[in-house]
Amino acid sequence: MLHIVACIKQVPDTKIIKMNPKTNTMDRASAPAILNPYDAHAVEEAVRLKKRYGGLVSVLTMGPPPAVKAIKKCIEIGADEGYMISDRAFAGADTLATSYALTKALEKISKIHPIDLIICGKMTIDGDTGQVGPGIARRLDIPPLTSVKKVVEVNEKERYMVIHRKLEDGYEVIKSPLPCLLAVEKEINKVPYSPLPNMMKAARYKPIIWAVADLEDIDRTQLGLKGSPTIVSKVWAPPKPQGGTILDGTNDQQVQQLLDIVLEKKELFQ
């Protein structure tokens, strides 16, 4: 049975979120928490593969108790099972500590159902690093396939899959052994509205929640702030772009004004 695990994250809606001008930090209370959009496409692709080949779709997230809502959204999309690791020891984790914690959870899930494929979104909209997926793949010693725009084939019997990977000037076709990890682009699919039965199932669904003590062979020094060698020293909103200069007068006068501006900024054209 093909078992696909989608790693997801609950994030603040960056279209609405505001910055605190005094602390230069994101005011997370100013925006609702949503399922990371890239991860929604990852879950949708996992569900589509399940429909093509049969199998089981699980989702995994790390976060505080309210992140259960993101798992419920994945159940609406069509996932079968949800797992969450939630503990104060995970707080403040950067991408290195996050990938470590998720890897330990994946190792435990694999003992329940062996994992054939891991799918992540290309990145999260609150961090924009794209590092967690490849970090998980590196820790599990499986191939990381990034910027995936299409899954062509999954051959569970012969243990390989074929994908199209997005490039700046086209795409490349990659054949990879299973298990492997995909980091997908939004263009891989369109996430449709959830059918009513899925929504009803999601409303009642209770995910499996693990604390640090439930994970095996865990090194607490690699979790949370202790396991995070990077920090965000400052966050600020970019300045609003200034309006352009309006040239007045006759055509000759406007040409002269434009030449004066170009000559004044000539160092930009050297």
Salt bridges, closest charged atoms under 4 A:
GLU44 OE2 - ARG48 NE 2.72
GLU76 OE1 - LYS73 NZ 3.50
ASP80 OD1 - LYS50 NZ 3.17
GLU81 OE2 - HIS113 NE2 3.75
GLU107 OE1 - LYS104 NZ 3.57
ASP116 OD1 - ARG159 NH1 2.73
ASP126 OD2 - LYS9 NZ 2.96
GLU172 OE2 - ARG165 NH1 3.05
GLU185 OE2 - LYS122 NZ 3.35
GLU187 OE2 - LYS149 NZ 3.83
GLU187 OE1 - LYS166 NZ 2.99
GLU216 OE1 - LYS111 NZ 2.57
